[in-house]
Structures are given as structure tokens and as C-alpha cells.
Amino acid sequence: MSIDRVAQLKTLHLFGMAAAWHEWQTEYSFQHKPVMPEVWLDRLIEAEQADRQARSLNYQLKAARFPMHRDLMSFDWQETPLQQARIEQLSTAGFMDQAYNLILVGGTGTGKTHLATALGVAAIHQGKRLRFYNAVDIVNQLDKEKQQGKAGNLAKQLTAMDAVIIDELGYLPFPASGGALLFHLISHLYEKTSLIIQYLRQTVTMIFC
């Protein structure tokens, strides 16, 4: 009776090994000398590690809830006074290790959301965990949890993140009570989780703090 090793590996949730098993079995069948078990095992472990890293990356990119995928390669550096070298340095995500914050200031269409998203995507590739929010949406969520008697839940969840991106702050007004809730959240995250905030204003600049 033949053994379906692919099915067995999938049952054990070793999907990387399962995907590689048939390919390598075919490859080694053409060799005229036996292959040491350690070689098989090393190759299968490498495949499993690569598969888990890829699945983790895809999960974190989806969990971040970016409105669209953006990267620095597609950014038009000719249309911004910001220094490309400085932004590329920030894309290593090292500033998140110290929970430093970044504020991108500029008018509509100046690339704030593109840069913030690109920095977030780059950070996830460095193993960081992020969440992306529109300013109005996060204020509404904070207000909703307050009305439900669950104030503080979102702040607790976001403290576990390496960074939180808040987009379009200043674009649409919200009640003073909403501003107070957002201020309280930012205060709670201060020195715990990095914030990347896009603030609407005509002058294009970057504030690192």
C-alpha cells in the first residue's frame, strides 16, 4: 500500500514540505547514487521555513489594512522636497524599535499616503506589525467602543503593534469629543508604539520625533 506523504504533511500543517515533496522526489529519482537522509531533511526544512515566512508576510500585509499597495520604487521623487535618502533610511524600520514617531505634512496629492503606506509595507518586510487607519475611521471606532462600554480595547490592541499609521488627519473635521478620544489614544501609544501620521497642510515637510 502506497503512502500519501503529501497528505500526511498537510495534515501536520507542513504545507511547505508538502509542496516541495513531489518536486524533490522527482529530482532525486534521476540521481544514480543514494541521497543522505540529512540532505532530504535539510531541504524540506528550508522549504517549510520559506513557506511559513511567505504566509506570515502575506497575513501581516492583509492585517495592516492598507488601502492599496505602495512602495518607494514607484514614488515620484521629482514632485517632493523630501530627501529620498532620508526616507529610504526610514524604510529600514529601525525607528520603530525606539517607538519614534513620524509626521508627514502636505497638501492633497503630495504623496503623504503613498509614502506612509510604502514605509509600512517595507516595515512588514522587516518583520514588523502595523495597522493603517483613516483618521475619521479610527475616531469613529474609538467613539463606538466608548458607547459600548469597551473604552481602551483598541488602545490595548494597538500597543502590541510596532507602528500605527493614521491617514488624512485634518482632512475632514470631527467633533471635539472625537479629537479628545484620538488625543487620548496617541498619548497611550506614546513611547510604546510608533505613529506615522499624515497631516493635511499646504507646506510639505516631515517631522521626526
C-alpha positions, 0 to 999 in steps of 0.5 A: 500500500502506497503512502500519501506523504503529501497528505500526511504533511498537510495534515501536520500543517507542513504545507511547505514540505508538502509542496516541495515533496513531489518536486524533490522526489522527482529530482532525486529519482534521476540521481544514480547514487543514494541521497543522505537522509540529512540532505532530504531533511535539510531541504524540506526544512528550508522549504517549510521555513520559506513557506511559513515566512511567505504566509506570515508576510502575506497575513501581516500585509492583509492585517495592516489594512492598507488601502492599496499597495505602495512602495518607494520604487514607484514614488515620484521623487521629482514632485517632493522636497523630501530627501529620498535618502532620508526616507529610504533610511526610514524604510529600514524600520529601525525607528520603530524599535525606539517607538519614534514617531513620524509626521508627514505634512502636505497638501492633497496629492503630495504623496503623504499616503503613498509614502506612509503606506510604502514605509509600512509595507517595507516595515512588514518586510522587516518583520514588523506589525502595523495597522493603517487607519483613516483618521475619521475611521479610527475616531469613529471606532474609538467613539463606538467602543466608548458607547459600548462600554469597551473604552481602551480595547483598541488602545490595548490592541494597538500597543502590541503593534510596532507602528500605527499609521493614521491617514488624512488627519485634518482632512475632514473635521470631527467633533471635539469629543472625537479629537479628545478620544484620538488625543487620548489614544496617541498619548497611550501609544506614546513611547510604546508604539510608533505613529506615522501620521499624515497631516493635511497642510499646504507646506510639505515637510516631515517631522521626526520625533 
